[in-house]
């Protein structure tokens, strides 16, 4: 599988630019060029740039100020800067003189094999850095990681009103004795992965798992308001996940697991412990009380304390349990069962999914992309006709994957990426109704569905325009989001699985009465690829155009062979 990377050429000489592109295009290299240092600074600010090649002969870079500027302004910090020069001595001097700047040099005239080898090495290092950073982000909260990177330490912090959530599985020890270790581990991993997705949606922080226990905090590492409400929303999703699993397993007469959840709020101390295998953790009486609330909960129930109830009572239905003794600590605390959201604060009046008012209250994005995505994918799975073989859910997911890749390489903002992703999910949904004018029906479905998930009219209009841009005879795409949509929709034209995907299109066309013999099918493909289709974004041109041309040549060869028989 190719790893895609933005590679920037800060080179003024067109001959050198073309020479580098000729050597480096392909293999996931998304090559951009600019002819001034100012353009370079703007570029790395907007787009994640893994490798930067700078012509130091032309730009006369003899100190580290520009390099430091690039490092400061860059969207990512682990990029590799390489000097381009005809003076080997100057290249060596640049590398030796800038410890955190220029990492290597390429000499002119270009040695293609050496250039490829060097870029491949730094690509490998870049992606290893990305993996390490991703792992660290999974281990440490973002603010802790920033402090460690800047200062090498994170000072203990007292939080006056943090939230702690605990879960565990009912009778886990007894169940574990009956299950093979690998099966047990996979099942735990499945549930914990689901929990991870849930708490991420509500901007909470997982601290750790201890056996079958799962610990989450809120109001400690993030900036969002209303951590108690967010923790309760997450808890309801976790509980409902387990109830759905129980109902499913009961229906097939299979064993099921049940969960207990406890939530408390109060003072916490957050910090890092250990000098070698360090970990982030929180301490305080609040942790003990949250654990006690969980332990005193019941199967598939959520127990909250009075401290939580005081913060969320206006928005949720709760049932009083009375005071429960806190062992070891002493004393008793009022506890309650958390039932569900009040209907005026939930979508569909079901008490499960928060409406826009609650999302705004909690500083969450106004759109609920995750629940919307599940909704439309479920509709596609269940409602698309059997005749739809090409424009199926697999196609939608492939286009989504390509669109997200293009959006990242093109430097699209998170908000615009969400609108693009939404348009992708609806762009073929019209096939549920008809294979003619399907875009029109897809837009209608989007307009009827999206307001429920917090999308406003301006956002829906943008999404509608993106969907409409995919019409067969649509006008040229106008916005970058429309261009990405068009390119993602036809991403397979430049992929290695082209013939497999194209066969699905042929089968679907036959299902709707458009049958072609082998020669007609080859001519149909060549006509479209060569005369009707084109890529619009620089990224698609860089990473897909050459492969598309190869497909055209392959098709022409097949056609000529058939005609010669």
C-alpha positions in Angstrom: 0.0 0.0 0.0 1.3 3.4 -0.9 1.9 6.1 1.7 1.0 9.5 0.4 3.1 12.5 1.2 3.2 16.2 0.2 6.6 17.0 -1.2 7.4 20.7 -1.8 10.0 22.0 -4.3 11.1 25.5 -3.4 12.8 25.9 -6.8 12.7 28.8 -9.2 14.3 27.1 -12.2 11.6 25.3 -14.3 14.2 22.9 -15.7 15.2 21.8 -12.2 11.5 21.5 -11.2 10.6 19.4 -14.2 13.7 17.2 -13.6 12.7 16.5 -10.0 9.1 15.8 -10.9 10.2 13.4 -13.6 12.3 11.5 -11.1 9.9 11.6 -8.2 6.4 11.5 -9.5 4.6 8.3 -8.5 4.9 6.0 -5.5 2.6 8.2 -3.4 4.6 11.4 -4.0 2.3 14.4 -4.2 4.7 17.0 -5.6 4.1 20.8 -5.4 6.4 23.6 -6.4 6.7 27.3 -5.6 9.2 29.9 -6.7 9.7 32.1 -3.6 10.4 31.7 0.0 7.2 33.6 0.9 5.1 31.1 -1.1 6.9 28.2 0.7 6.0 29.6 4.1 2.4 30.0 3.1 2.3 26.5 1.7 3.7 24.7 4.7 1.3 26.7 6.9 -1.7 25.4 4.9 -0.7 21.9 4.0 1.0 19.0 5.8 4.4 18.8 4.1 6.7 15.9 4.7 9.7 16.8 2.6 10.9 20.2 1.4 13.6 20.5 -1.3 15.1 24.1 -1.4 17.4 25.4 -4.2 20.0 27.0 -2.0 22.0 28.2 -5.0 19.2 30.5 -6.2 17.9 31.6 -2.8 21.3 32.2 -1.2 20.3 30.7 2.1 23.3 31.1 4.3 21.8 31.2 7.8 19.1 29.2 9.6 16.5 32.0 9.9 14.4 30.8 6.9 14.7 27.2 8.1 13.6 28.2 11.6 10.7 30.1 10.0 9.6 27.1 8.1 9.8 25.0 11.3 7.8 27.5 13.2 5.0 28.0 10.6 4.8 24.4 9.4 1.5 22.6 10.0 3.6 19.6 11.1 6.9 19.7 12.8 8.6 16.5 11.7 9.3 17.4 8.0 12.6 16.9 6.4 14.4 19.8 4.6 16.8 18.9 1.8 19.1 21.4 0.0 19.4 21.4 -3.8 22.8 22.7 -5.0 25.4 22.3 -7.7 28.1 22.9 -5.1 28.7 19.8 -3.1 30.8 21.7 -0.5 28.0 24.2 0.1 25.6 21.3 0.6 27.8 19.7 3.1 28.3 23.0 4.9 24.5 23.5 5.1 23.9 20.1 6.6 26.7 20.5 9.1 25.8 24.1 10.1 22.1 23.5 10.8 21.5 20.8 13.4 17.7 21.1 13.3 17.5 22.4 9.8 18.7 21.0 6.5 19.1 17.3 6.9 20.7 16.4 3.6 21.5 17.7 0.1 20.9 16.8 -3.6 23.5 17.8 -6.1 23.0 19.1 -9.7 23.0 17.7 -12.3 20.5 15.2 -10.9 21.4 11.5 -10.4 17.9 9.9 -10.6 18.8 6.8 -8.7 20.5 8.7 -5.8 17.6 11.2 -5.6 15.0 8.4 -5.4 17.0 6.6 -2.8 17.4 9.6 -0.6 13.7 10.6 -0.9 12.6 7.0 -0.1 14.8 7.1 3.0 13.3 10.3 4.3 9.8 9.2 3.4 10.3 6.1 5.5 11.6 8.2 8.4 8.7 10.6 8.1 6.1 7.9 8.3 7.8 6.3 11.2 7.7 9.7 12.9 4.0 10.0 12.2 3.4 6.5 13.7 5.3 7.4 16.8 3.5 10.7 17.2 0.2 8.9 16.7 1.1 6.4 19.4 2.1 9.1 21.8 -1.2 10.9 21.2 -2.9 7.7 22.2 -0.9 7.5 25.3 -0.9 11.1 26.5 -3.5 13.9 26.3 -2.6 16.6 23.8 -1.8 19.3 26.4 0.5 16.9 28.3 2.3 15.9 25.1 2.8 19.6 24.2 4.3 20.3 27.6 6.6 17.3 27.3 7.8 18.4 23.9 8.4 22.0 25.0 9.7 21.5 28.5 10.5 17.8 28.9 8.1 17.6 31.8 4.5 18.1 32.9 3.9 19.7 36.2 1.2 18.2 38.4 -2.1 20.1 38.1 -5.0 20.4 40.5 -8.5 20.3 38.9 -11.3 21.6 41.1 -14.2 19.9 39.3 -13.0 17.0 37.2 -15.2 14.1 36.2 -14.3 10.4 36.5 -16.2 7.6 34.7 -15.6 3.9 35.4 -17.0 0.9 33.7 -16.6 -2.8 34.3 -18.3 -6.0 33.0 -20.7 -7.9 35.4 -19.4 -11.3 36.6 -16.4 -10.9 34.4 -14.2 -13.3 36.4 -16.6 -16.1 36.1 -17.1 -15.5 32.4 -13.4 -15.3 31.8 -12.9 -18.9 33.2 -15.1 -20.3 30.4 -13.6 -18.5 27.5 -10.3 -19.1 25.7 -7.7 -16.4 26.5 -7.5 -15.2 22.8 -11.2 -15.1 22.4 -11.5 -13.2 25.7 -8.9 -10.7 24.6 -10.6 -10.1 21.2 -13.9 -9.5 22.8 -12.5 -7.1 25.3 -10.7 -5.3 22.5 -13.9 -5.1 20.5 -15.8 -3.4 23.3 -13.0 -1.1 24.4 -12.5 0.0 20.8 -16.2 0.9 20.7 -15.8 2.8 24.0 -12.8 4.6 22.6 -14.8 5.9 19.7 -17.6 7.0 22.0 -15.5 9.0 24.4 -13.5 10.6 21.5 -16.8 11.9 20.1 -17.5 13.7 23.4 -13.9 15.0 23.9 -13.3 12.9 27.0 -10.0 11.3 27.8 -9.4 7.6 28.5 -6.9 7.1 31.2 -6.4 3.4 31.3 -7.9 -0.1 31.4 -7.4 -2.4 34.3 -8.5 -5.9 33.4 -12.1 -5.4 32.4 -12.3 -1.9 34.0 -12.3 1.2 31.7 -11.5 4.6 33.2 -12.3 8.0 31.6 -11.9 11.6 32.8 -13.5 14.9 31.7 -12.8 18.5 32.5 -9.1 17.8 33.0 -7.2 17.8 29.7 -9.7 19.4 27.3 -11.2 22.9 26.9 -14.8 21.9 26.2 -17.4 23.0 28.8 -19.9 20.8 30.6 -17.7 17.7 31.2 -20.4 16.1 33.4 -23.0 16.3 30.6 -20.5 14.9 28.1 -19.6 12.0 30.4 -23.3 11.2 30.8 -23.9 11.2 27.1 -20.9 8.9 26.6 -22.1 6.6 29.4 -25.6 6.3 27.8 -24.0 5.3 24.5 -21.8 2.7 26.2 -24.8 1.3 28.1 -27.0 1.2 25.0 -24.2 -0.5 23.0 -24.1 -3.3 25.5 -27.9 -3.6 25.7 -28.1 -3.9 21.9 -25.4 -6.6 22.1 -27.4 -8.4 24.8 -30.6 -8.4 22.7 -28.7 -9.7 19.6 -27.0 -12.5 21.5 -30.2 -13.5 23.3 -31.9 -13.7 19.9 -29.3 -16.2 18.7 -29.1 -18.0 22.1 -25.5 -16.9 22.6 -23.7 -15.7 25.7 -23.7 -11.9 26.4 -21.9 -9.5 28.6 -23.5 -6.7 30.7 -21.9 -3.5 32.0 -21.9 -1.3 35.1 -21.0 2.4 34.9 -20.3 4.9 37.7 -19.7 8.6 37.4 -18.6 11.2 40.0 -17.3 14.8 39.9 -14.9 16.6 42.3 -11.3 17.7 42.9 -8.5 15.8 41.1 -4.7 16.0 40.8 -3.4 15.2 37.3 0.2 14.3 36.6 2.8 12.0 35.2 4.4 9.1 37.2 7.4 7.1 36.4 10.9 7.9 35.0 11.1 5.2 32.3 7.7 3.7 31.5 5.9 7.0 32.3 2.1 7.3 32.3 -0.5 10.0 32.8 -2.9 9.5 35.7 -5.2 11.3 38.1 -5.6 10.9 41.9 -7.9 12.0 44.6 -11.0 11.0 46.5 -13.0 11.7 43.4 -11.5 8.6 41.7 -12.4 6.4 44.7 -16.0 7.6 44.8 -16.4 7.1 41.1 -15.1 3.6 41.4 -17.5 3.0 44.3 -20.4 4.3 42.3 -19.6 1.9 39.5 -19.2 -1.0 41.9 -22.6 -0.2 43.4 -24.3 0.1 40.1 -26.4 -2.7 38.5 -26.4 -4.6 35.3 -26.6 -2.3 32.3 -27.2 0.7 34.6 -25.4 4.0 35.1 -25.0 5.2 38.6 -24.2 8.9 39.2 -23.5 10.8 42.4 -25.3 13.8 43.7 -22.3 15.9 42.5 -23.1 14.8 38.9 -26.9 15.1 39.4 -26.5 18.7 40.4 -24.8 19.5 37.1 -26.9 17.5 34.7 -30.4 17.2 36.3 -32.0 19.8 34.0 -31.2 17.7 30.9 -31.6 14.0 31.9 -34.1 11.7 33.5 -32.7 10.3 36.7 -34.0 7.9 39.4 -33.0 8.4 43.0 -31.3 5.5 44.8 -30.7 7.0 48.2 -27.4 7.3 50.0 -24.8 4.6 49.6 -21.9 4.1 52.0 -18.4 4.6 50.7 -16.3 1.9 52.3 -12.8 2.6 53.6 -13.3 6.4 53.1 -16.4 6.4 55.4 -19.6 8.3 55.1 -22.4 8.0 52.5 -23.2 9.8 49.3 -26.5 10.2 47.5 -26.6 8.2 44.3 -29.0 8.0 41.3 -29.6 6.0 38.2 -29.0 7.9 35.0 -31.8 6.9 32.6 -31.8 9.1 29.4 -31.9 12.6 27.9 -35.1 14.4 28.3 -36.9 14.3 24.9 -36.7 18.1 24.4 -32.9 17.7 24.3 -32.6 14.7 22.1 -33.0 13.8 18.4 -36.2 11.9 17.6 -37.3 12.4 21.2 -35.6 9.0 22.0 -33.4 10.3 24.8 -30.2 8.9 23.3 -28.6 11.3 20.8 -28.1 14.9 21.9 -29.7 17.6 19.8 -27.9 20.8 18.6 -28.8 22.7 21.8 -26.9 20.2 23.9 -24.0 20.0 21.5 -23.6 23.8 21.6 -23.8 23.7 25.4 -20.9 21.2 25.5 -18.8 23.0 22.9 -19.1 20.1 20.5 -19.2 20.7 16.8 -22.7 21.8 15.7 -23.0 18.8 13.4 -23.2 15.2 14.6 -21.2 13.6 11.8 -20.8 10.2 13.4 -24.5 9.5 14.0 -25.4 10.9 10.6 -22.8 8.6 9.0 -24.2 5.5 10.8 -27.7 6.5 9.7 -27.0 6.9 6.0 -24.8 3.8 5.8 -27.5 1.7 7.4 -30.0 3.0 4.8 -27.6 2.2 2.0 -27.0 -1.3 3.3 -30.7 -2.1 3.6 -32.4 0.0 0.9 -30.1 -0.1 -2.2 -31.6 -2.3 -4.9 -29.9 -5.6 -5.8 -29.3 -4.2 -9.3 -26.9 -1.6 -7.9 -23.6 -3.4 -8.1 -21.2 -0.6 -8.8 -22.8 2.3 -7.0 -23.1 0.2 -3.8 -21.9 0.9 -0.2 -18.4 -0.4 -1.0 -18.1 2.4 -3.7 -19.3 5.0 -1.2 -16.8 3.9 1.4 -14.0 3.9 -1.2 -14.9 7.4 -2.4 -15.0 8.5 1.2 -11.5 7.1 1.8 -10.2 8.8 -1.3 -11.9 12.2 -0.5 -10.4 12.2 3.0 -7.0 11.5 1.6 -7.3 14.3 -1.0 -8.6 16.7 1.6 -5.6 16.1 3.9 -3.1 16.5 1.1 -4.8 19.6 -0.2 -4.9 21.2 3.2 -8.6 21.4 3.6 -9.9 22.6 7.0 -11.7 20.2 9.4 -15.0 21.9 9.0 -14.9 21.8 5.2 -13.7 18.2 5.3 -16.8 17.3 7.3 -19.0 18.9 4.7 -17.1 17.0 1.9 -17.4 13.7 3.8 -21.1 14.3 4.3 -21.6 14.9 0.5 -19.7 11.7 -0.3 -22.0 9.7 1.9 -25.1 11.1 0.1 -23.7 11.4 -3.4 -25.1 8.0 -4.5 -27.9 7.6 -2.0 -30.3 8.6 -4.7 -29.9 5.1 -6.2 -32.2 4.0 -3.4 -35.0 5.7 -5.4 -33.8 5.7 -9.0 -30.8 5.2 -11.2 -31.9 8.2 -13.3 -31.3 11.7 -11.8 -30.0 9.9 -8.7 -28.2 13.1 -7.6 -31.5 14.9 -7.3 -32.9 12.3 -5.0 -29.6 12.2 -3.0 -29.9 16.0 -2.4 -33.5 15.6 -1.4 -32.6 12.9 1.1 -29.7 15.0 2.5 -32.0 18.0 2.9 -34.6 15.9 4.8 -32.0 14.2 6.9 -29.2 16.6 7.8 -31.1 19.3 9.9 -31.7 16.5 12.5 -28.0 16.2 12.9 -27.3 20.0 13.4 -26.5 21.0 9.8 -27.6 24.5 9.0 -29.0 25.7 5.6 -25.6 27.2 4.5 -23.9 23.9 5.1 -26.6 21.9 3.4 -26.4 24.1 0.4 -22.7 23.5 0.1 -23.2 19.7 0.5 -26.0 19.8 -2.2 -23.7 21.6 -4.7 -21.0 19.0 -4.1 -23.4 16.2 -4.7 -24.8 17.8 -7.8 -21.3 18.3 -9.2 -21.1 14.5 -9.7 -23.8 14.5 -12.4 -22.6 12.8 -15.6 -23.1 16.0 -17.6 -22.5 18.5 -14.8 -20.6 21.7 -15.5 -17.0 22.1 -14.4 -16.6 21.9 -10.7 -16.1 25.4 -9.2 -14.9 25.0 -5.6 -12.0 22.9 -4.3 -14.6 20.7 -2.4 -16.4 20.0 -5.7 -13.1 19.2 -7.4 -12.1 16.8 -4.7 -15.5 15.1 -4.9 -15.2 14.6 -8.6 -11.6 13.3 -8.3 -12.5 11.0 -5.4 -15.5 9.6 -7.3 -13.2 8.6 -10.1 -10.1 7.8 -8.0 -10.2 4.2 -9.2 -9.4 5.3 -12.7 -5.8 5.6 -11.6 -5.7 2.7 -9.2 -4.4 -0.8 -9.6 -7.9 -2.3 -9.0 -9.3 -0.4 -12.0 -10.4 -3.5 -14.0 -12.1 -5.1 -11.0 -14.1 -2.0 -10.3 -14.9 -1.3 -13.9 -16.3 -4.8 -14.3 -18.8 -4.0 -11.5 -19.9 -0.9 -13.5 -20.4 -3.1 -16.6 -22.5 -5.6 -14.6 -24.6 -2.7 -13.2 -25.1 -1.2 -16.7 -26.3 -4.6 -17.9 -28.7 -4.9 -15.0 -30.3 -1.7 -16.3 -30.4 -2.8 -19.9 -27.2 -1.4 -21.3 -25.5 -4.5 -22.5 -22.2 -4.4 -24.5 -20.0 -7.0 -26.2 -16.3 -7.0 -25.5 -15.3 -4.6 -28.2 -18.1 -2.2 -27.3 -17.1 -2.3 -23.7 -13.5 -1.6 -24.4 -14.4 1.3 -26.7 -16.8 2.7 -24.1 -14.0 2.8 -21.5 -11.4 4.3 -23.9 -13.9 7.0 -25.0 -14.7 8.0 -21.4 -11.1 7.9 -20.1 -9.5 9.6 -23.0 -12.1 12.2 -24.1 -14.6 12.8 -21.3 -12.8 12.4 -18.0 -10.2 14.6 -16.4 -8.8 15.1 -12.9 -9.2 18.5 -11.3 -7.0 18.7 -8.2 -3.3 18.9 -8.3 -3.2 16.0 -5.9 -5.2 13.7 -8.3 -3.1 14.8 -11.2 0.1 13.9 -9.3 -0.9 10.5 -7.9 -3.5 9.2 -10.4 -3.0 10.7 -13.9 0.0 8.6 -15.0 -1.7 5.3 -13.9 -4.9 6.4 -15.7 -2.8 6.9 -18.9 -1.4 3.4 -18.4 -5.0 2.0 -18.1 -5.8 3.7 -21.5 -2.8 2.1 -23.1 -3.8 -1.3 -21.6 -7.3 -0.9 -23.0 -6.1 0.1 -26.4 -3.9 -3.0 -26.5 -6.7 -5.3 -25.5 -9.0 -3.7 -28.2 -6.4 -4.1 -30.9 -5.8 -7.7 -30.0 -9.5 -8.4 -30.2 -9.9 -6.7 -33.5 -6.9 -8.6 -34.9 -8.5 -12.0 -34.1 
